[in-house]
């Protein structure tokens, strides 16, 4: 990308999109279009077509998506799959139609089979059944990957795909119904501290392991891939390659928040998948590694939470 390239960040108000905008601005890119939902509804074919027709974008980051936590993925599966399919289809099709030079599509580690071999390599896509709790979202993201690969195969369109692990950071969703594990823990321990609670109870026994990536590191990876990677047929994992137990994560969040009460574990509740960590050797070989360690990232996320979330 040239510094004066016209760049579209679809989903620029979300956690990932806003991080990409911050990264582009820090690196001196001067013509960034931050498309918001109130400007263009990417689920609409007509609006998306008009938007691309009247803008001459050089590069597109597809960070627009309908996302949610476990409850949202369970209770609103139709909305999740419908909206995501429409958003990505409209953007990818019109990006190609109106001469975009290159597109980066953001997927998710949930695209991989529930029983993937660890660490999860990119070639395990479509080798087994998905985790049922978020299969609608995963199927939509897999369709986006296949659309990018198909547009490259049939039309030569340079549309690459990146698969991040669990993300956290500024602009995350902290509502109880829609938050993922890390922002949910930040909110719970903050409220427990403010309300003087003696203990906080968490599900399971804390033994499952997960990989977490600070969102600004993902943004750095996305800009790096846009500049150096041109193989749409091979997706790229983006993560740290390091996992921690949920117990370690919980204790770290409590420490950062300053909660001094006890942490209880309700072992009658399920643990979920015991371990999930991605192989990140492909992106490491391309010259990129995550730079924010977990505690530092949680400290930054908690500061943003205190500054921006009203409870």
DRENDO-1510 file (C-alpha; in Angstrom, 1 decimal, always signed):
<recs>
REC; n; res; u; v; w
REC; 1; UNK; +0.0; +0.0; +0.0 .
REC; 2; UNK; +1.2; +3.5; -0.8 .
REC; 3; UNK; +0.7; +6.2; +1.9 .
REC; 4; UNK; -1.8; +8.0; -0.2 .
REC; 5; UNK; -3.8; +4.9; -1.3 .
REC; 6; UNK; -7.5; +5.1; -0.7 .
REC; 7; UNK; -8.2; +2.6; +2.0 .
REC; 8; UNK; -11.6; +1.3; +3.2 .
REC; 9; UNK; -11.9; -0.1; +6.7 .
REC; 10; UNK; -15.4; -1.7; +6.8 .
REC; 11; UNK; -16.5; -1.9; +10.4 .
REC; 12; UNK; -14.3; +1.0; +11.5 .
REC; 13; UNK; -16.3; +1.6; +14.7 .
REC; 14; UNK; -15.8; -2.0; +16.0 .
REC; 15; UNK; -13.0; -3.3; +18.1 .
REC; 16; UNK; -11.0; -4.7; +15.1 .
REC; 17; UNK; -11.8; -2.0; +12.6 .
REC; 18; UNK; -11.0; +0.9; +15.0 .
REC; 19; UNK; -7.7; -0.8; +15.8 .
REC; 20; UNK; -6.8; -1.0; +12.1 .
REC; 21; UNK; -7.6; +2.6; +11.6 .
REC; 22; UNK; -5.3; +3.5; +14.5 .
REC; 23; UNK; -2.5; +1.4; +13.0 .
REC; 24; UNK; -2.9; +3.0; +9.5 .
REC; 25; UNK; -2.9; +6.5; +11.0 .
REC; 26; UNK; +0.2; +5.8; +13.0 .
REC; 27; UNK; +2.0; +4.5; +9.9 .
REC; 28; UNK; +1.1; +7.7; +8.0 .
REC; 29; UNK; -1.6; +6.6; +5.6 .
REC; 30; UNK; -3.6; +9.7; +4.7 .
REC; 31; UNK; -6.7; +8.6; +2.8 .
REC; 32; UNK; -8.7; +6.2; +5.2 .
REC; 33; UNK; -12.4; +5.8; +4.7 .
REC; 34; UNK; -14.0; +4.8; +8.0 .
REC; 35; UNK; -17.3; +3.4; +6.8 .
REC; 36; UNK; -19.9; +3.3; +9.6 .
REC; 37; UNK; -23.3; +1.6; +9.7 .
REC; 38; UNK; -25.1; +4.9; +9.6 .
REC; 39; UNK; -23.3; +5.8; +6.3 .
REC; 40; UNK; -23.7; +2.5; +4.5 .
REC; 41; UNK; -25.5; -0.7; +5.4 .
REC; 42; UNK; -23.3; -3.5; +4.0 .
REC; 43; UNK; -26.2; -6.0; +4.4 .
REC; 44; UNK; -27.9; -4.1; +1.5 .
REC; 45; UNK; -26.8; -5.0; -2.0 .
REC; 46; UNK; -28.0; -1.6; -3.3 .
REC; 47; UNK; -26.3; +0.5; -0.7 .
REC; 48; UNK; -23.0; -1.4; -1.0 .
REC; 49; UNK; -23.0; -1.2; -4.8 .
REC; 50; UNK; -23.7; +2.5; -4.7 .
REC; 51; UNK; -21.0; +3.1; -2.0 .
REC; 52; UNK; -18.3; +1.3; -4.0 .
REC; 53; UNK; -19.4; +2.8; -7.3 .
REC; 54; UNK; -18.9; +6.3; -6.0 .
REC; 55; UNK; -15.6; +5.7; -4.3 .
REC; 56; UNK; -12.5; +4.5; -5.9 .
REC; 57; UNK; -10.9; +2.3; -3.2 .
REC; 58; UNK; -7.5; +0.8; -3.7 .
REC; 59; UNK; -7.5; -1.5; -0.6 .
REC; 60; UNK; -10.2; -2.9; +1.6 .
REC; 61; UNK; -10.1; -4.4; +5.1 .
REC; 62; UNK; -13.2; -6.4; +5.9 .
REC; 63; UNK; -13.6; -6.0; +9.6 .
REC; 64; UNK; -17.4; -5.5; +9.5 .
REC; 65; UNK; -19.3; -8.5; +11.0 .
REC; 66; UNK; -22.1; -9.4; +13.3 .
REC; 67; UNK; -20.4; -10.8; +16.4 .
REC; 68; UNK; -21.4; -11.8; +19.9 .
REC; 69; UNK; -20.6; -14.0; +22.9 .
REC; 70; UNK; -21.8; -17.5; +23.6 .
REC; 71; UNK; -25.4; -16.5; +24.3 .
REC; 72; UNK; -25.7; -14.4; +21.2 .
REC; 73; UNK; -24.3; -17.2; +19.0 .
REC; 74; UNK; -26.7; -19.7; +20.6 .
REC; 75; UNK; -29.9; -17.6; +20.6 .
REC; 76; UNK; -29.6; -15.6; +17.4 .
REC; 77; UNK; -28.0; -18.1; +15.0 .
REC; 78; UNK; -30.2; -17.0; +12.1 .
REC; 79; UNK; -29.3; -13.3; +12.5 .
REC; 80; UNK; -25.6; -14.2; +12.8 .
REC; 81; UNK; -25.4; -16.3; +9.7 .
REC; 82; UNK; -27.7; -14.1; +7.6 .
REC; 83; UNK; -26.0; -10.8; +8.4 .
REC; 84; UNK; -22.5; -12.1; +8.1 .
REC; 85; UNK; -23.1; -13.8; +4.7 .
REC; 86; UNK; -24.7; -10.6; +3.3 .
REC; 87; UNK; -22.0; -8.2; +4.7 .
REC; 88; UNK; -19.0; -10.2; +3.3 .
REC; 89; UNK; -20.7; -11.2; +0.0 .
REC; 90; UNK; -21.6; -7.6; -0.8 .
REC; 91; UNK; -18.2; -6.2; +0.1 .
REC; 92; UNK; -16.1; -8.8; -1.6 .
REC; 93; UNK; -18.3; -8.8; -4.8 .
REC; 94; UNK; -18.3; -5.1; -5.1 .
REC; 95; UNK; -14.6; -4.7; -4.3 .
REC; 96; UNK; -13.8; -6.9; -7.2 .
REC; 97; UNK; -16.4; -5.3; -9.5 .
REC; 98; UNK; -15.1; -1.8; -8.9 .
REC; 99; UNK; -11.4; -2.5; -9.3 .
REC; 100; UNK; -10.0; -2.8; -5.7 .
REC; 101; UNK; -6.4; -3.8; -5.9 .
REC; 102; UNK; -6.4; -6.0; -2.8 .
REC; 103; UNK; -8.8; -7.1; +0.0 .
REC; 104; UNK; -8.1; -8.6; +3.4 .
REC; 105; UNK; -11.0; -10.7; +4.9 .
REC; 106; UNK; -11.0; -11.3; +8.7 .
REC; 107; UNK; -12.2; -14.7; +9.8 .
REC; 108; UNK; -11.9; -16.4; +13.2 .
REC; 109; UNK; -10.2; -19.3; +14.8 .
REC; 110; UNK; -13.7; -20.8; +15.3 .
REC; 111; UNK; -13.6; -21.9; +11.6 .
REC; 112; UNK; -11.5; -24.9; +12.7 .
REC; 113; UNK; -12.9; -28.3; +13.8 .
REC; 114; UNK; -13.8; -28.7; +17.4 .
REC; 115; UNK; -11.3; -31.6; +17.7 .
REC; 116; UNK; -8.4; -30.0; +15.8 .
REC; 117; UNK; -4.9; -31.3; +16.3 .
REC; 118; UNK; -2.9; -28.8; +18.4 .
REC; 119; UNK; -1.4; -26.4; +17.6 .
REC; 120; UNK; -4.0; -25.7; +15.0 .
REC; 121; UNK; -2.5; -25.3; +11.5 .
REC; 122; UNK; -4.2; -23.6; +8.6 .
REC; 123; UNK; -4.6; -26.8; +6.6 .
REC; 124; UNK; -7.1; -28.2; +9.2 .
REC; 125; UNK; -9.9; -26.1; +7.8 .
REC; 126; UNK; -12.9; -28.3; +6.8 .
REC; 127; UNK; -11.4; -31.5; +8.2 .
REC; 128; UNK; -14.0; -32.2; +10.9 .
REC; 129; UNK; -17.2; -31.1; +12.7 .
REC; 130; UNK; -17.3; -27.5; +14.1 .
REC; 131; UNK; -18.0; -26.5; +17.7 .
REC; 132; UNK; -21.8; -26.3; +17.8 .
REC; 133; UNK; -22.1; -23.3; +20.1 .
REC; 134; UNK; -20.9; -20.9; +17.3 .
REC; 135; UNK; -21.3; -23.0; +14.2 .
REC; 136; UNK; -23.5; -20.4; +12.4 .
REC; 137; UNK; -20.8; -17.7; +12.8 .
REC; 138; UNK; -18.1; -20.2; +11.8 .
REC; 139; UNK; -19.9; -21.4; +8.6 .
REC; 140; UNK; -20.4; -17.7; +7.6 .
REC; 141; UNK; -16.7; -17.0; +8.0 .
REC; 142; UNK; -15.8; -20.2; +6.1 .
REC; 143; UNK; -18.0; -19.0; +3.3 .
REC; 144; UNK; -16.1; -15.7; +3.3 .
REC; 145; UNK; -12.8; -17.5; +3.0 .
REC; 146; UNK; -14.1; -19.6; +0.1 .
REC; 147; UNK; -15.5; -16.6; -1.6 .
REC; 148; UNK; -12.1; -14.9; -1.5 .
REC; 149; UNK; -10.4; -18.0; -2.8 .
REC; 150; UNK; -13.0; -18.5; -5.5 .
REC; 151; UNK; -12.8; -14.8; -6.7 .
REC; 152; UNK; -9.0; -15.3; -6.9 .
REC; 153; UNK; -9.3; -18.6; -8.8 .
REC; 154; UNK; -11.9; -17.4; -11.3 .
REC; 155; UNK; -11.1; -13.7; -11.6 .
REC; 156; UNK; -7.5; -13.3; -10.3 .
REC; 157; UNK; -8.8; -11.0; -7.4 .
REC; 158; UNK; -6.2; -10.5; -4.7 .
REC; 159; UNK; -8.4; -11.3; -1.7 .
REC; 160; UNK; -6.4; -12.7; +1.3 .
REC; 161; UNK; -7.8; -14.1; +4.6 .
REC; 162; UNK; -6.5; -13.9; +8.2 .
REC; 163; UNK; -7.8; -16.0; +11.1 .
REC; 164; UNK; -7.3; -14.3; +14.5 .
REC; 165; UNK; -7.5; -16.1; +17.9 .
REC; 166; UNK; -9.5; -14.7; +20.8 .
REC; 167; UNK; -9.3; -10.9; +20.7 .
REC; 168; UNK; -9.6; -8.3; +23.4 .
REC; 169; UNK; -8.8; -4.6; +23.9 .
REC; 170; UNK; -10.3; -1.1; +23.3 .
REC; 171; UNK; -13.9; -0.9; +21.9 .
REC; 172; UNK; -14.6; -4.5; +23.0 .
REC; 173; UNK; -18.2; -5.5; +24.0 .
REC; 174; UNK; -18.6; -5.5; +27.8 .
REC; 175; UNK; -22.3; -6.2; +28.0 .
REC; 176; UNK; -23.1; -9.4; +29.9 .
REC; 177; UNK; -25.2; -10.9; +27.1 .
REC; 178; UNK; -22.7; -10.3; +24.3 .
REC; 179; UNK; -19.2; -10.2; +25.8 .
REC; 180; UNK; -16.6; -12.9; +25.4 .
REC; 181; UNK; -14.6; -14.4; +28.3 .
REC; 182; UNK; -11.9; -11.7; +28.9 .
REC; 183; UNK; -14.1; -8.6; +28.8 .
REC; 184; UNK; -16.7; -10.4; +30.8 .
REC; 185; UNK; -14.1; -11.1; +33.5 .
REC; 186; UNK; -13.0; -7.5; +33.5 .
REC; 187; UNK; -16.5; -6.3; +34.1 .
REC; 188; UNK; -17.3; -8.9; +36.7 .
REC; 189; UNK; -14.2; -8.2; +38.8 .
REC; 190; UNK; -14.6; -4.4; +38.5 .
REC; 191; UNK; -18.2; -4.6; +39.7 .
REC; 192; UNK; -17.2; -7.0; +42.5 .
REC; 193; UNK; -14.5; -4.5; +43.6 .
REC; 194; UNK; -16.8; -1.5; +43.4 .
REC; 195; UNK; -19.6; -3.4; +45.3 .
REC; 196; UNK; -17.2; -4.9; +47.9 .
REC; 197; UNK; -18.1; -8.5; +47.2 .
REC; 198; UNK; -16.2; -11.1; +49.2 .
REC; 199; UNK; -16.0; -13.6; +46.3 .
REC; 200; UNK; -16.6; -14.1; +42.6 .
REC; 201; UNK; -17.7; -17.5; +41.2 .
REC; 202; UNK; -16.5; -18.7; +37.8 .
REC; 203; UNK; -17.7; -21.6; +35.7 .
REC; 204; UNK; -15.8; -25.0; +35.7 .
REC; 205; UNK; -12.5; -25.6; +37.4 .
REC; 206; UNK; -10.3; -23.1; +35.4 .
REC; 207; UNK; -8.2; -25.8; +33.7 .
REC; 208; UNK; -9.2; -25.2; +30.0 .
REC; 209; UNK; -6.5; -23.3; +28.0 .
REC; 210; UNK; -7.1; -20.5; +25.5 .
REC; 211; UNK; -5.0; -18.1; +23.4 .
REC; 212; UNK; -5.6; -14.4; +23.5 .
REC; 213; UNK; -4.4; -11.6; +21.2 .
REC; 214; UNK; -4.5; -7.8; +21.9 .
REC; 215; UNK; -6.4; -6.2; +19.1 .
REC; 216; UNK; -3.8; -3.6; +18.2 .
REC; 217; UNK; -1.4; -6.5; +17.6 .
REC; 218; UNK; -4.0; -7.9; +15.2 .
REC; 219; UNK; -4.2; -4.6; +13.4 .
REC; 220; UNK; -0.5; -4.5; +13.0 .
REC; 221; UNK; -0.6; -8.0; +11.5 .
REC; 222; UNK; -3.4; -7.0; +9.1 .
REC; 223; UNK; -1.5; -4.0; +7.8 .
REC; 224; UNK; +1.7; -6.2; +7.5 .
REC; 225; UNK; -0.2; -8.9; +5.6 .
REC; 226; UNK; -1.7; -6.3; +3.2 .
REC; 227; UNK; +1.8; -5.1; +2.4 .
REC; 228; UNK; +3.6; -8.4; +2.1 .
REC; 229; UNK; +1.2; -11.4; +1.5 .
REC; 230; UNK; -0.3; -12.3; -1.8 .
REC; 231; UNK; -1.6; -15.8; -1.6 .
REC; 232; UNK; -5.4; -15.9; -1.4 .
REC; 233; UNK; -5.5; -19.7; -1.6 .
REC; 234; UNK; -3.7; -20.0; +1.8 .
REC; 235; UNK; -5.2; -18.5; +4.9 .
REC; 236; UNK; -3.0; -17.1; +7.7 .
REC; 237; UNK; -3.4; -17.7; +11.4 .
REC; 238; UNK; -2.8; -14.6; +13.6 .
REC; 239; UNK; -2.1; -15.1; +17.3 .
REC; 240; UNK; +0.6; -15.4; +19.9 .
REC; 241; UNK; +1.0; -19.1; +19.8 .
REC; 242; UNK; +0.9; -19.1; +23.6 .
REC; 243; UNK; -2.1; -20.3; +25.6 .
REC; 244; UNK; -3.0; -19.8; +29.3 .
REC; 245; UNK; -5.4; -21.6; +31.6 .
REC; 246; UNK; -8.7; -19.9; +32.3 .
REC; 247; UNK; -7.6; -19.9; +36.0 .
REC; 248; UNK; -4.4; -18.0; +35.2 .
REC; 249; UNK; -6.4; -15.6; +33.0 .
REC; 250; UNK; -8.9; -15.1; +35.8 .
REC; 251; UNK; -6.3; -14.4; +38.4 .
REC; 252; UNK; -4.5; -12.0; +36.2 .
REC; 253; UNK; -7.6; -10.0; +35.5 .
REC; 254; UNK; -8.5; -9.9; +39.2 .
REC; 255; UNK; -4.9; -8.7; +39.9 .
REC; 256; UNK; -5.0; -6.0; +37.2 .
REC; 257; UNK; -8.5; -4.8; +38.4 .
REC; 258; UNK; -7.4; -4.7; +42.0 .
REC; 259; UNK; -9.9; -7.2; +43.3 .
REC; 260; UNK; -8.8; -8.7; +46.6 .
REC; 261; UNK; -11.6; -11.1; +47.4 .
REC; 262; UNK; -11.6; -14.8; +46.8 .
REC; 263; UNK; -12.2; -16.6; +43.5 .
REC; 264; UNK; -14.5; -19.7; +43.6 .
REC; 265; UNK; -15.0; -22.3; +41.0 .
REC; 266; UNK; -18.3; -23.9; +40.3 .
REC; 267; UNK; -17.3; -27.4; +39.0 .
REC; 268; UNK; -20.9; -28.4; +38.4 .
REC; 269; UNK; -20.7; -26.1; +35.3 .
REC; 270; UNK; -19.0; -27.4; +32.1 .
REC; 271; UNK; -15.4; -26.5; +31.2 .
REC; 272; UNK; -15.9; -26.5; +27.5 .
REC; 273; UNK; -13.2; -27.4; +25.0 .
REC; 274; UNK; -10.1; -28.1; +27.1 .
REC; 275; UNK; -7.4; -26.5; +24.9 .
REC; 276; UNK; -7.3; -24.3; +21.8 .
REC; 277; UNK; -4.1; -22.7; +20.5 .
REC; 278; UNK; -3.1; -21.9; +16.9 .
REC; 279; UNK; +0.1; -22.5; +15.0 .
REC; 280; UNK; +1.4; -19.1; +14.0 .
REC; 281; UNK; +4.5; -20.2; +12.2 .
REC; 282; UNK; +3.2; -19.0; +8.8 .
REC; 283; UNK; +2.8; -15.4; +9.9 .
REC; 284; UNK; +6.0; -15.5; +11.9 .
REC; 285; UNK; +7.9; -16.6; +8.8 .
REC; 286; UNK; +6.4; -13.5; +7.0 .
REC; 287; UNK; +8.2; -11.3; +9.6 .
REC; 288; UNK; +5.5; -10.7; +12.1 .
REC; 289; UNK; +5.1; -11.6; +15.8 .
REC; 290; UNK; +2.7; -10.3; +18.5 .
REC; 291; UNK; +4.4; -7.7; +20.8 .
REC; 292; UNK; +1.9; -7.2; +23.6 .
REC; 293; UNK; +2.0; -9.7; +26.5 .
REC; 294; UNK; -1.2; -10.7; +28.2 .
REC; 295; UNK; -0.9; -8.7; +31.4 .
REC; 296; UNK; +0.1; -5.5; +29.6 .
REC; 297; UNK; -2.9; -6.0; +27.2 .
REC; 298; UNK; -5.3; -6.5; +30.1 .
REC; 299; UNK; -4.0; -3.4; +31.8 .
REC; 300; UNK; -4.6; -1.4; +28.6 .
REC; 301; UNK; -8.1; -3.0; +28.1 .
REC; 302; UNK; -9.1; -2.2; +31.7 .
REC; 303; UNK; -8.0; +1.4; +31.4 .
REC; 304; UNK; -10.2; +1.7; +28.3 .
REC; 305; UNK; -13.0; +0.1; +30.1 .
REC; 306; UNK; -12.8; +2.6; +33.0 .
REC; 307; UNK; -12.5; +5.5; +30.7 .
REC; 308; UNK; -15.4; +4.6; +28.3 .
REC; 309; UNK; -17.8; +2.1; +29.8 .
REC; 310; UNK; -20.5; +3.5; +32.2 .
REC; 311; UNK; -21.8; +1.0; +34.7 .
</recs>
